[in-house]
Amino acid sequence: MIRLTRLNNSEMLLNPDLIEHVELNTDTVITLTSGISFVVKENAEEIVQRIIEFKRNLSQHPTFLGHETVQ
């Protein structure tokens, strides 16, 4: 999950695998594969960096997903 901030300053955790696209208008709008949209304070670059960090953490810690590494 990545942590994002809504415009009312409430925080939310979002599964980045559900992001369909990010619109770069005056506000940053994230649309999920379900069609639900969220407006957040973070810009696109911040969102991309958080997704990269999330994916990197998953690949470095496979037991987090309940999988053991095969060596």
PDB file of N, H, CA, C and O in Angstrom:
ATOM      1  N   MET A   1       0.833  -1.177   0.000  1.00  0.00           N
ATOM      2  CA  MET A   1       0.000   0.000   0.000  1.00  0.00           C
ATOM      3  C   MET A   1       0.882   1.247   0.000  1.00  0.00           C
ATOM      4  O   MET A   1       1.976   1.253   0.566  1.00  0.00           O
ATOM      5  N   ILE A   2       0.389   2.289  -0.639  1.00  0.00           N
ATOM      6  H   ILE A   2      -0.499   2.284  -1.098  1.00  0.00           H
ATOM      7  CA  ILE A   2       1.086   3.571  -0.588  1.00  0.00           C
ATOM      8  C   ILE A   2       0.198   4.562   0.166  1.00  0.00           C
ATOM      9  O   ILE A   2      -1.028   4.512   0.073  1.00  0.00           O
ATOM     10  N   ARG A   3       0.833   5.454   0.905  1.00  0.00           N
ATOM     11  H   ARG A   3       1.829   5.495   0.980  1.00  0.00           H
ATOM     12  CA  ARG A   3       0.124   6.444   1.705  1.00  0.00           C
ATOM     13  C   ARG A   3      -0.031   7.718   0.891  1.00  0.00           C
ATOM     14  O   ARG A   3       0.940   8.254   0.356  1.00  0.00           O
ATOM     15  N   LEU A   4      -1.282   8.198   0.804  1.00  0.00           N
ATOM     16  H   LEU A   4      -2.071   7.763   1.238  1.00  0.00           H
ATOM     17  CA  LEU A   4      -1.576   9.425   0.072  1.00  0.00           C
ATOM     18  C   LEU A   4      -2.437  10.338   0.940  1.00  0.00           C
ATOM     19  O   LEU A   4      -3.045   9.893   1.914  1.00  0.00           O
ATOM     20  N   THR A   5      -2.482  11.616   0.576  1.00  0.00           N
ATOM     21  H   THR A   5      -1.989  11.977  -0.215  1.00  0.00           H
ATOM     22  CA  THR A   5      -3.237  12.603   1.342  1.00  0.00           C
ATOM     23  C   THR A   5      -4.334  13.200   0.480  1.00  0.00           C
ATOM     24  O   THR A   5      -4.074  13.741  -0.594  1.00  0.00           O
ATOM     25  N   ARG A   6      -5.569  13.094   0.967  1.00  0.00           N
ATOM     26  H   ARG A   6      -5.780  12.654   1.840  1.00  0.00           H
ATOM     27  CA  ARG A   6      -6.689  13.721   0.268  1.00  0.00           C
ATOM     28  C   ARG A   6      -6.643  15.227   0.483  1.00  0.00           C
ATOM     29  O   ARG A   6      -5.883  15.708   1.323  1.00  0.00           O
ATOM     30  N   LEU A   7      -7.438  15.967  -0.256  1.00  0.00           N
ATOM     31  H   LEU A   7      -8.056  15.576  -0.938  1.00  0.00           H
ATOM     32  CA  LEU A   7      -7.424  17.434  -0.151  1.00  0.00           C
ATOM     33  C   LEU A   7      -7.877  17.929   1.213  1.00  0.00           C
ATOM     34  O   LEU A   7      -7.521  19.040   1.606  1.00  0.00           O
ATOM     35  N   ASN A   8      -8.658  17.132   1.951  1.00  0.00           N
ATOM     36  H   ASN A   8      -8.947  16.229   1.632  1.00  0.00           H
ATOM     37  CA  ASN A   8      -9.104  17.532   3.287  1.00  0.00           C
ATOM     38  C   ASN A   8      -8.093  17.134   4.369  1.00  0.00           C
ATOM     39  O   ASN A   8      -8.402  17.176   5.559  1.00  0.00           O
ATOM     40  N   ASN A   9      -6.883  16.747   3.945  1.00  0.00           N
ATOM     41  H   ASN A   9      -6.632  16.712   2.978  1.00  0.00           H
ATOM     42  CA  ASN A   9      -5.763  16.347   4.793  1.00  0.00           C
ATOM     43  C   ASN A   9      -5.923  14.986   5.449  1.00  0.00           C
ATOM     44  O   ASN A   9      -5.080  14.609   6.263  1.00  0.00           O
ATOM     45  N   SER A  10      -6.964  14.237   5.132  1.00  0.00           N
ATOM     46  H   SER A  10      -7.649  14.543   4.471  1.00  0.00           H
ATOM     47  CA  SER A  10      -7.058  12.881   5.660  1.00  0.00           C
ATOM     48  C   SER A  10      -6.136  11.981   4.833  1.00  0.00           C
ATOM     49  O   SER A  10      -5.972  12.162   3.626  1.00  0.00           O
ATOM     50  N   GLU A  11      -5.548  11.017   5.520  1.00  0.00           N
ATOM     51  H   GLU A  11      -5.681  10.871   6.500  1.00  0.00           H
ATOM     52  CA  GLU A  11      -4.640  10.099   4.833  1.00  0.00           C
ATOM     53  C   GLU A  11      -5.384   8.852   4.416  1.00  0.00           C
ATOM     54  O   GLU A  11      -6.360   8.443   5.044  1.00  0.00           O
ATOM     55  N   MET A  12      -4.901   8.259   3.346  1.00  0.00           N
ATOM     56  H   MET A  12      -4.107   8.591   2.836  1.00  0.00           H
ATOM     57  CA  MET A  12      -5.474   7.009   2.870  1.00  0.00           C
ATOM     58  C   MET A  12      -4.347   6.092   2.425  1.00  0.00           C
ATOM     59  O   MET A  12      -3.276   6.557   2.034  1.00  0.00           O
ATOM     60  N   LEU A  13      -4.588   4.802   2.484  1.00  0.00           N
ATOM     61  H   LEU A  13      -5.458   4.424   2.801  1.00  0.00           H
ATOM     62  CA  LEU A  13      -3.660   3.812   1.962  1.00  0.00           C
ATOM     63  C   LEU A  13      -4.292   3.217   0.713  1.00  0.00           C
ATOM     64  O   LEU A  13      -5.459   2.826   0.720  1.00  0.00           O
ATOM     65  N   LEU A  14      -3.512   3.154  -0.352  1.00  0.00           N
ATOM     66  H   LEU A  14      -2.564   3.472  -0.357  1.00  0.00           H
ATOM     67  CA  LEU A  14      -4.046   2.723  -1.638  1.00  0.00           C
ATOM     68  C   LEU A  14      -3.179   1.610  -2.208  1.00  0.00           C
ATOM     69  O   LEU A  14      -1.951   1.692  -2.191  1.00  0.00           O
ATOM     70  N   ASN A  15      -3.828   0.579  -2.708  1.00  0.00           N
ATOM     71  H   ASN A  15      -4.826   0.513  -2.721  1.00  0.00           H
ATOM     72  CA  ASN A  15      -3.126  -0.497  -3.389  1.00  0.00           C
ATOM     73  C   ASN A  15      -2.743   0.012  -4.783  1.00  0.00           C
ATOM     74  O   ASN A  15      -3.628   0.223  -5.613  1.00  0.00           O
ATOM     75  N   PRO A  16      -1.460   0.214  -5.061  1.00  0.00           N
ATOM     76  CA  PRO A  16      -1.058   0.796  -6.352  1.00  0.00           C
ATOM     77  C   PRO A  16      -1.363  -0.095  -7.544  1.00  0.00           C
ATOM     78  O   PRO A  16      -1.387   0.383  -8.678  1.00  0.00           O
ATOM     79  N   ASP A  17      -1.596  -1.381  -7.313  1.00  0.00           N
ATOM     80  H   ASP A  17      -1.576  -1.771  -6.392  1.00  0.00           H
ATOM     81  CA  ASP A  17      -1.931  -2.272  -8.428  1.00  0.00           C
ATOM     82  C   ASP A  17      -3.314  -1.981  -8.988  1.00  0.00           C
ATOM     83  O   ASP A  17      -3.648  -2.437 -10.081  1.00  0.00           O
ATOM     84  N   LEU A  18      -4.125  -1.223  -8.248  1.00  0.00           N
ATOM     85  H   LEU A  18      -3.854  -0.852  -7.360  1.00  0.00           H
ATOM     86  CA  LEU A  18      -5.477  -0.904  -8.698  1.00  0.00           C
ATOM     87  C   LEU A  18      -5.564   0.409  -9.462  1.00  0.00           C
ATOM     88  O   LEU A  18      -6.640   0.784  -9.928  1.00  0.00           O
ATOM     89  N   ILE A  19      -4.437   1.116  -9.595  1.00  0.00           N
ATOM     90  H   ILE A  19      -3.562   0.812  -9.217  1.00  0.00           H
ATOM     91  CA  ILE A  19      -4.441   2.404 -10.291  1.00  0.00           C
ATOM     92  C   ILE A  19      -4.507   2.166 -11.799  1.00  0.00           C
ATOM     93  O   ILE A  19      -3.676   1.461 -12.373  1.00  0.00           O
ATOM     94  N   GLU A  20      -5.507   2.766 -12.416  1.00  0.00           N
ATOM     95  H   GLU A  20      -6.182   3.338 -11.950  1.00  0.00           H
ATOM     96  CA  GLU A  20      -5.627   2.690 -13.873  1.00  0.00           C
ATOM     97  C   GLU A  20      -4.869   3.835 -14.517  1.00  0.00           C
ATOM     98  O   GLU A  20      -4.089   3.629 -15.447  1.00  0.00           O
ATOM     99  N   HIS A  21      -5.106   5.073 -14.007  1.00  0.00           N
ATOM    100  H   HIS A  21      -5.739   5.240 -13.252  1.00  0.00           H
ATOM    101  CA  HIS A  21      -4.369   6.219 -14.530  1.00  0.00           C
ATOM    102  C   HIS A  21      -4.389   7.365 -13.525  1.00  0.00           C
ATOM    103  O   HIS A  21      -5.205   7.404 -12.605  1.00  0.00           O
ATOM    104  N   VAL A  22      -3.463   8.294 -13.734  1.00  0.00           N
ATOM    105  H   VAL A  22      -2.800   8.263 -14.482  1.00  0.00           H
ATOM    106  CA  VAL A  22      -3.343   9.493 -12.901  1.00  0.00           C
ATOM    107  C   VAL A  22      -3.464  10.700 -13.817  1.00  0.00           C
ATOM    108  O   VAL A  22      -2.711  10.843 -14.780  1.00  0.00           O
ATOM    109  N   GLU A  23      -4.427  11.570 -13.505  1.00  0.00           N
ATOM    110  H   GLU A  23      -5.039  11.454 -12.723  1.00  0.00           H
ATOM    111  CA  GLU A  23      -4.628  12.780 -14.303  1.00  0.00           C
ATOM    112  C   GLU A  23      -3.857  13.934 -13.686  1.00  0.00           C
ATOM    113  O   GLU A  23      -3.863  14.124 -12.470  1.00  0.00           O
ATOM    114  N   LEU A  24      -3.201  14.692 -14.533  1.00  0.00           N
ATOM    115  H   LEU A  24      -3.196  14.538 -15.521  1.00  0.00           H
ATOM    116  CA  LEU A  24      -2.373  15.810 -14.083  1.00  0.00           C
ATOM    117  C   LEU A  24      -3.040  17.115 -14.452  1.00  0.00           C
ATOM    118  O   LEU A  24      -2.593  17.818 -15.359  1.00  0.00           O
ATOM    119  N   ASN A  25      -4.102  17.436 -13.753  1.00  0.00           N
ATOM    120  H   ASN A  25      -4.465  16.866 -13.017  1.00  0.00           H
ATOM    121  CA  ASN A  25      -4.794  18.704 -13.948  1.00  0.00           C
ATOM    122  C   ASN A  25      -4.319  19.659 -12.857  1.00  0.00           C
ATOM    123  O   ASN A  25      -3.198  19.525 -12.365  1.00  0.00           O
ATOM    124  N   THR A  26      -5.152  20.616 -12.476  1.00  0.00           N
ATOM    125  H   THR A  26      -6.062  20.726 -12.876  1.00  0.00           H
ATOM    126  CA  THR A  26      -4.832  21.478 -11.348  1.00  0.00           C
ATOM    127  C   THR A  26      -4.596  20.631 -10.110  1.00  0.00           C
ATOM    128  O   THR A  26      -3.664  20.877  -9.345  1.00  0.00           O
ATOM    129  N   ASP A  27      -5.458  19.618  -9.919  1.00  0.00           N
ATOM    130  H   ASP A  27      -6.215  19.418 -10.541  1.00  0.00           H
ATOM    131  CA  ASP A  27      -5.299  18.648  -8.841  1.00  0.00           C
ATOM    132  C   ASP A  27      -4.866  17.323  -9.444  1.00  0.00           C
ATOM    133  O   ASP A  27      -5.043  17.086 -10.639  1.00  0.00           O
ATOM    134  N   THR A  28      -4.301  16.463  -8.614  1.00  0.00           N
ATOM    135  H   THR A  28      -4.157  16.655  -7.643  1.00  0.00           H
ATOM    136  CA  THR A  28      -3.926  15.133  -9.068  1.00  0.00           C
ATOM    137  C   THR A  28      -5.096  14.198  -8.802  1.00  0.00           C
ATOM    138  O   THR A  28      -5.520  14.029  -7.659  1.00  0.00           O
ATOM    139  N   VAL A  29      -5.613  13.594  -9.860  1.00  0.00           N
ATOM    140  H   VAL A  29      -5.268  13.732 -10.788  1.00  0.00           H
ATOM    141  CA  VAL A  29      -6.760  12.696  -9.744  1.00  0.00           C
ATOM    142  C   VAL A  29      -6.307  11.283 -10.097  1.00  0.00           C
ATOM    143  O   VAL A  29      -5.795  11.028 -11.188  1.00  0.00           O
ATOM    144  N   ILE A  30      -6.508  10.370  -9.145  1.00  0.00           N
ATOM    145  H   ILE A  30      -6.924  10.577  -8.260  1.00  0.00           H
ATOM    146  CA  ILE A  30      -6.166   8.963  -9.356  1.00  0.00           C
ATOM    147  C   ILE A  30      -7.457   8.212  -9.644  1.00  0.00           C
ATOM    148  O   ILE A  30      -8.410   8.282  -8.868  1.00  0.00           O
ATOM    149  N   THR A  31      -7.485   7.498 -10.756  1.00  0.00           N
ATOM    150  H   THR A  31      -6.711   7.441 -11.387  1.00  0.00           H
ATOM    151  CA  THR A  31      -8.648   6.673 -11.092  1.00  0.00           C
ATOM    152  C   THR A  31      -8.235   5.214 -10.997  1.00  0.00           C
ATOM    153  O   THR A  31      -7.218   4.800 -11.553  1.00  0.00           O
ATOM    154  N   LEU A  32      -9.044   4.445 -10.281  1.00  0.00           N
ATOM    155  H   LEU A  32      -9.870   4.782  -9.829  1.00  0.00           H
ATOM    156  CA  LEU A  32      -8.776   3.025 -10.094  1.00  0.00           C
ATOM    157  C   LEU A  32      -9.422   2.206 -11.199  1.00  0.00           C
ATOM    158  O   LEU A  32     -10.252   2.709 -11.956  1.00  0.00           O
ATOM    159  N   THR A  33      -9.036   0.953 -11.283  1.00  0.00           N
ATOM    160  H   THR A  33      -8.362   0.545 -10.668  1.00  0.00           H
ATOM    161  CA  THR A  33      -9.598   0.063 -12.294  1.00  0.00           C
ATOM    162  C   THR A  33     -11.102  -0.130 -12.104  1.00  0.00           C
ATOM    163  O   THR A  33     -11.799  -0.521 -13.041  1.00  0.00           O
ATOM    164  N   SER A  34     -11.602   0.140 -10.908  1.00  0.00           N
ATOM    165  H   SER A  34     -11.036   0.458 -10.147  1.00  0.00           H
ATOM    166  CA  SER A  34     -13.034   0.028 -10.625  1.00  0.00           C
ATOM    167  C   SER A  34     -13.815   1.247 -11.100  1.00  0.00           C
ATOM    168  O   SER A  34     -15.046   1.237 -11.100  1.00  0.00           O
ATOM    169  N   GLY A  35     -13.098   2.302 -11.509  1.00  0.00           N
ATOM    170  H   GLY A  35     -12.098   2.309 -11.509  1.00  0.00           H
ATOM    171  CA  GLY A  35     -13.741   3.538 -11.937  1.00  0.00           C
ATOM    172  C   GLY A  35     -13.835   4.578 -10.835  1.00  0.00           C
ATOM    173  O   GLY A  35     -14.191   5.726 -11.102  1.00  0.00           O
ATOM    174  N   ILE A  36     -13.521   4.198  -9.594  1.00  0.00           N
ATOM    175  H   ILE A  36     -13.232   3.266  -9.377  1.00  0.00           H
ATOM    176  CA  ILE A  36     -13.533   5.135  -8.472  1.00  0.00           C
ATOM    177  C   ILE A  36     -12.344   6.076  -8.614  1.00  0.00           C
ATOM    178  O   ILE A  36     -11.247   5.646  -8.970  1.00  0.00           O
ATOM    179  N   SER A  37     -12.562   7.368  -8.335  1.00  0.00           N
ATOM    180  H   SER A  37     -13.453   7.718  -8.046  1.00  0.00           H
ATOM    181  CA  SER A  37     -11.495   8.371  -8.435  1.00  0.00           C
ATOM    182  C   SER A  37     -11.257   9.033  -7.093  1.00  0.00           C
ATOM    183  O   SER A  37     -12.173   9.179  -6.284  1.00  0.00           O
ATOM    184  N   PHE A  38     -10.014   9.431  -6.867  1.00  0.00           N
ATOM    185  H   PHE A  38      -9.269   9.312  -7.525  1.00  0.00           H
ATOM    186  CA  PHE A  38      -9.612  10.155  -5.669  1.00  0.00           C
ATOM    187  C   PHE A  38      -8.791  11.367  -6.081  1.00  0.00           C
ATOM    188  O   PHE A  38      -7.974  11.282  -6.998  1.00  0.00           O
ATOM    189  N   VAL A  39      -9.001  12.484  -5.417  1.00  0.00           N
ATOM    190  H   VAL A  39      -9.665  12.553  -4.673  1.00  0.00           H
ATOM    191  CA  VAL A  39      -8.171  13.668  -5.619  1.00  0.00           C
ATOM    192  C   VAL A  39      -7.200  13.714  -4.449  1.00  0.00           C
ATOM    193  O   VAL A  39      -7.615  13.660  -3.291  1.00  0.00           O
ATOM    194  N   VAL A  40      -5.910  13.815  -4.748  1.00  0.00           N
ATOM    195  H   VAL A  40      -5.574  13.858  -5.689  1.00  0.00           H
ATOM    196  CA  VAL A  40      -4.886  13.799  -3.705  1.00  0.00           C
ATOM    197  C   VAL A  40      -3.955  14.995  -3.839  1.00  0.00           C
ATOM    198  O   VAL A  40      -3.879  15.626  -4.894  1.00  0.00           O
ATOM    199  N   LYS A  41      -3.246  15.299  -2.750  1.00  0.00           N
ATOM    200  H   LYS A  41      -3.307  14.786  -1.893  1.00  0.00           H
ATOM    201  CA  LYS A  41      -2.322  16.430  -2.733  1.00  0.00           C
ATOM    202  C   LYS A  41      -1.003  16.123  -3.435  1.00  0.00           C
ATOM    203  O   LYS A  41      -0.363  17.019  -3.983  1.00  0.00           O
ATOM    204  N   GLU A  42      -0.600  14.853  -3.415  1.00  0.00           N
ATOM    205  H   GLU A  42      -1.120  14.124  -2.969  1.00  0.00           H
ATOM    206  CA  GLU A  42       0.687  14.488  -3.999  1.00  0.00           C
ATOM    207  C   GLU A  42       0.674  14.675  -5.515  1.00  0.00           C
ATOM    208  O   GLU A  42      -0.343  14.457  -6.173  1.00  0.00           O
ATOM    209  N   ASN A  43       1.816  15.080  -6.052  1.00  0.00           N
ATOM    210  H   ASN A  43       2.643  15.257  -5.517  1.00  0.00           H
ATOM    211  CA  ASN A  43       1.909  15.202  -7.506  1.00  0.00           C
ATOM    212  C   ASN A  43       2.293  13.851  -8.112  1.00  0.00           C
ATOM    213  O   ASN A  43       2.621  12.909  -7.390  1.00  0.00           O
ATOM    214  N   ALA A  44       2.250  13.766  -9.421  1.00  0.00           N
ATOM    215  H   ALA A  44       1.984  14.531 -10.008  1.00  0.00           H
ATOM    216  CA  ALA A  44       2.492  12.501 -10.115  1.00  0.00           C
ATOM    217  C   ALA A  44       3.872  11.916  -9.802  1.00  0.00           C
ATOM    218  O   ALA A  44       4.008  10.704  -9.633  1.00  0.00           O
ATOM    219  N   GLU A  45       4.880  12.764  -9.724  1.00  0.00           N
ATOM    220  H   GLU A  45       4.769  13.749  -9.861  1.00  0.00           H
ATOM    221  CA  GLU A  45       6.230  12.271  -9.452  1.00  0.00           C
ATOM    222  C   GLU A  45       6.305  11.619  -8.077  1.00  0.00           C
ATOM    223  O   GLU A  45       6.956  10.586  -7.914  1.00  0.00           O
ATOM    224  N   GLU A  46       5.642  12.217  -7.085  1.00  0.00           N
ATOM    225  H   GLU A  46       5.113  13.055  -7.217  1.00  0.00           H
ATOM    226  CA  GLU A  46       5.620  11.635  -5.742  1.00  0.00           C
ATOM    227  C   GLU A  46       4.907  10.285  -5.744  1.00  0.00           C
ATOM    228  O   GLU A  46       5.351   9.341  -5.090  1.00  0.00           O
ATOM    229  N   ILE A  47       3.813  10.200  -6.472  1.00  0.00           N
ATOM    230  H   ILE A  47       3.452  10.967  -7.003  1.00  0.00           H
ATOM    231  CA  ILE A  47       3.057   8.954  -6.544  1.00  0.00           C
ATOM    232  C   ILE A  47       3.889   7.862  -7.201  1.00  0.00           C
ATOM    233  O   ILE A  47       3.933   6.733  -6.712  1.00  0.00           O
ATOM    234  N   VAL A  48       4.543   8.191  -8.295  1.00  0.00           N
ATOM    235  H   VAL A  48       4.508   9.108  -8.691  1.00  0.00           H
ATOM    236  CA  VAL A  48       5.399   7.219  -8.984  1.00  0.00           C
ATOM    237  C   VAL A  48       6.509   6.745  -8.062  1.00  0.00           C
ATOM    238  O   VAL A  48       6.787   5.547  -8.003  1.00  0.00           O
ATOM    239  N   GLN A  49       7.148   7.652  -7.343  1.00  0.00           N
ATOM    240  H   GLN A  49       6.922   8.625  -7.390  1.00  0.00           H
ATOM    241  CA  GLN A  49       8.220   7.262  -6.417  1.00  0.00           C
ATOM    242  C   GLN A  49       7.705   6.341  -5.318  1.00  0.00           C
ATOM    243  O   GLN A  49       8.386   5.384  -4.950  1.00  0.00           O
ATOM    244  N   ARG A  50       6.534   6.609  -4.798  1.00  0.00           N
ATOM    245  H   ARG A  50       5.981   7.386  -5.098  1.00  0.00           H
ATOM    246  CA  ARG A  50       5.962   5.754  -3.750  1.00  0.00           C
ATOM    247  C   ARG A  50       5.630   4.368  -4.285  1.00  0.00           C
ATOM    248  O   ARG A  50       5.791   3.370  -3.583  1.00  0.00           O
ATOM    249  N   ILE A  51       5.164   4.309  -5.538  1.00  0.00           N
ATOM    250  H   ILE A  51       5.034   5.120  -6.109  1.00  0.00           H
ATOM    251  CA  ILE A  51       4.880   3.010  -6.154  1.00  0.00           C
ATOM    252  C   ILE A  51       6.175   2.239  -6.351  1.00  0.00           C
ATOM    253  O   ILE A  51       6.227   1.038  -6.084  1.00  0.00           O
ATOM    254  N   ILE A  52       7.221   2.916  -6.816  1.00  0.00           N
ATOM    255  H   ILE A  52       7.179   3.892  -7.033  1.00  0.00           H
ATOM    256  CA  ILE A  52       8.525   2.268  -7.007  1.00  0.00           C
ATOM    257  C   ILE A  52       9.038   1.724  -5.677  1.00  0.00           C
ATOM    258  O   ILE A  52       9.499   0.585  -5.614  1.00  0.00           O
ATOM    259  N   GLU A  53       8.964   2.517  -4.623  1.00  0.00           N
ATOM    260  H   GLU A  53       8.589   3.443  -4.673  1.00  0.00           H
ATOM    261  CA  GLU A  53       9.410   2.071  -3.300  1.00  0.00           C
ATOM    262  C   GLU A  53       8.595   0.864  -2.829  1.00  0.00           C
ATOM    263  O   GLU A  53       9.149  -0.096  -2.292  1.00  0.00           O
ATOM    264  N   PHE A  54       7.276   0.920  -3.033  1.00  0.00           N
ATOM    265  H   PHE A  54       6.826   1.700  -3.468  1.00  0.00           H
ATOM    266  CA  PHE A  54       6.407  -0.184  -2.646  1.00  0.00           C
ATOM    267  C   PHE A  54       6.811  -1.466  -3.378  1.00  0.00           C
ATOM    268  O   PHE A  54       6.971  -2.512  -2.749  1.00  0.00           O
ATOM    269  N   LYS A  55       6.976  -1.392  -4.686  1.00  0.00           N
ATOM    270  H   LYS A  55       6.847  -0.542  -5.197  1.00  0.00           H
ATOM    271  CA  LYS A  55       7.348  -2.563  -5.486  1.00  0.00           C
ATOM    272  C   LYS A  55       8.739  -3.075  -5.106  1.00  0.00           C
ATOM    273  O   LYS A  55       8.971  -4.283  -5.042  1.00  0.00           O
ATOM    274  N   ARG A  56       9.656  -2.143  -4.854  1.00  0.00           N
ATOM    275  H   ARG A  56       9.468  -1.162  -4.905  1.00  0.00           H
ATOM    276  CA  ARG A  56      11.006  -2.527  -4.446  1.00  0.00           C
ATOM    277  C   ARG A  56      10.964  -3.283  -3.119  1.00  0.00           C
ATOM    278  O   ARG A  56      11.634  -4.303  -2.962  1.00  0.00           O
ATOM    279  N   ASN A  57      10.179  -2.785  -2.169  1.00  0.00           N
ATOM    280  H   ASN A  57       9.634  -1.957  -2.297  1.00  0.00           H
ATOM    281  CA  ASN A  57      10.051  -3.459  -0.876  1.00  0.00           C
ATOM    282  C   ASN A  57       9.463  -4.859  -1.032  1.00  0.00           C
ATOM    283  O   ASN A  57       9.903  -5.787  -0.354  1.00  0.00           O
ATOM    284  N   LEU A  58       8.491  -5.023  -1.898  1.00  0.00           N
ATOM    285  H   LEU A  58       8.134  -4.269  -2.448  1.00  0.00           H
ATOM    286  CA  LEU A  58       7.909  -6.341  -2.131  1.00  0.00           C
ATOM    287  C   LEU A  58       8.931  -7.308  -2.715  1.00  0.00           C
ATOM    288  O   LEU A  58       8.989  -8.472  -2.319  1.00  0.00           O
ATOM    289  N   SER A  59       9.735  -6.825  -3.655  1.00  0.00           N
ATOM    290  H   SER A  59       9.688  -5.880  -3.977  1.00  0.00           H
ATOM    291  CA  SER A  59      10.713  -7.713  -4.289  1.00  0.00           C
ATOM    292  C   SER A  59      11.861  -8.056  -3.342  1.00  0.00           C
ATOM    293  O   SER A  59      12.458  -9.126  -3.458  1.00  0.00           O
ATOM    294  N   GLN A  60      12.174  -7.159  -2.407  1.00  0.00           N
ATOM    295  H   GLN A  60      11.688  -6.290  -2.313  1.00  0.00           H
ATOM    296  CA  GLN A  60      13.264  -7.409  -1.462  1.00  0.00           C
ATOM    297  C   GLN A  60      12.816  -8.217  -0.255  1.00  0.00           C
ATOM    298  O   GLN A  60      13.642  -8.815   0.434  1.00  0.00           O
ATOM    299  N   HIS A  61      11.518  -8.238   0.006  1.00  0.00           N
ATOM    300  H   HIS A  61      10.846  -7.752  -0.553  1.00  0.00           H
ATOM    301  CA  HIS A  61      10.988  -8.929   1.174  1.00  0.00           C
ATOM    302  C   HIS A  61       9.841  -9.852   0.751  1.00  0.00           C
ATOM    303  O   HIS A  61       8.687  -9.592   1.094  1.00  0.00           O
ATOM    304  N   PRO A  62      10.138 -10.919   0.015  1.00  0.00           N
ATOM    305  CA  PRO A  62       9.072 -11.782  -0.499  1.00  0.00           C
ATOM    306  C   PRO A  62       8.272 -12.467   0.601  1.00  0.00           C
ATOM    307  O   PRO A  62       7.128 -12.853   0.364  1.00  0.00           O
ATOM    308  N   THR A  63       8.830 -12.629   1.786  1.00  0.00           N
ATOM    309  H   THR A  63       9.760 -12.315   1.978  1.00  0.00           H
ATOM    310  CA  THR A  63       8.066 -13.253   2.866  1.00  0.00           C
ATOM    311  C   THR A  63       6.923 -12.359   3.317  1.00  0.00           C
ATOM    312  O   THR A  63       5.978 -12.829   3.951  1.00  0.00           O
ATOM    313  N   PHE A  64       7.003 -11.058   2.990  1.00  0.00           N
ATOM    314  H   PHE A  64       7.771 -10.676   2.475  1.00  0.00           H
ATOM    315  CA  PHE A  64       5.919 -10.127   3.286  1.00  0.00           C
ATOM    316  C   PHE A  64       4.637 -10.571   2.593  1.00  0.00           C
ATOM    317  O   PHE A  64       3.538 -10.356   3.105  1.00  0.00           O
ATOM    318  N   LEU A  65       4.782 -11.182   1.444  1.00  0.00           N
ATOM    319  H   LEU A  65       5.674 -11.357   1.028  1.00  0.00           H
ATOM    320  CA  LEU A  65       3.630 -11.661   0.687  1.00  0.00           C
ATOM    321  C   LEU A  65       3.231 -13.074   1.081  1.00  0.00           C
ATOM    322  O   LEU A  65       2.273 -13.629   0.543  1.00  0.00           O
ATOM    323  N   GLY A  66       3.972 -13.656   2.027  1.00  0.00           N
ATOM    324  H   GLY A  66       4.750 -13.205   2.464  1.00  0.00           H
ATOM    325  CA  GLY A  66       3.681 -15.027   2.417  1.00  0.00           C
ATOM    326  C   GLY A  66       4.420 -16.040   1.577  1.00  0.00           C
ATOM    327  O   GLY A  66       4.109 -17.230   1.642  1.00  0.00           O
ATOM    328  N   HIS A  67       5.391 -15.608   0.789  1.00  0.00           N
ATOM    329  H   HIS A  67       5.643 -14.642   0.737  1.00  0.00           H
ATOM    330  CA  HIS A  67       6.173 -16.497  -0.040  1.00  0.00           C
ATOM    331  C   HIS A  67       7.597 -16.577   0.495  1.00  0.00           C
ATOM    332  O   HIS A  67       8.170 -15.572   0.916  1.00  0.00           O
ATOM    333  N   GLU A  68       8.145 -17.748   0.474  1.00  0.00           N
ATOM    334  H   GLU A  68       7.679 -18.564   0.132  1.00  0.00           H
ATOM    335  CA  GLU A  68       9.545 -17.927   0.838  1.00  0.00           C
ATOM    336  C   GLU A  68      10.375 -17.884  -0.434  1.00  0.00           C
ATOM    337  O   GLU A  68       9.926 -18.319  -1.495  1.00  0.00           O
ATOM    338  N   THR A  69      11.583 -17.359  -0.321  1.00  0.00           N
ATOM    339  H   THR A  69      11.947 -17.005   0.541  1.00  0.00           H
ATOM    340  CA  THR A  69      12.461 -17.342  -1.486  1.00  0.00           C
ATOM    341  C   THR A  69      13.080 -18.721  -1.674  1.00  0.00           C
ATOM    342  O   THR A  69      13.392 -19.403  -0.697  1.00  0.00           O
ATOM    343  N   VAL A  70      13.256 -19.125  -2.901  1.00  0.00           N
ATOM    344  H   VAL A  70      13.003 -18.571  -3.695  1.00  0.00           H
ATOM    345  CA  VAL A  70      13.901 -20.396  -3.217  1.00  0.00           C
ATOM    346  C   VAL A  70      15.344 -20.099  -3.561  1.00  0.00           C
ATOM    347  O   VAL A  70      15.640 -19.289  -4.440  1.00  0.00           O
ATOM    348  N   GLN A  71      16.234 -20.770  -2.854  1.00  0.00           N
ATOM    349  H   GLN A  71      15.993 -21.428  -2.140  1.00  0.00           H
ATOM    350  CA  GLN A  71      17.662 -20.521  -3.105  1.00  0.00           C
ATOM    351  C   GLN A  71      18.375 -21.764  -3.534  1.00  0.00           C
ATOM    352  O   GLN A  71      19.579 -21.730  -3.785  1.00  0.00           O
TER     353      GLN A  71
END
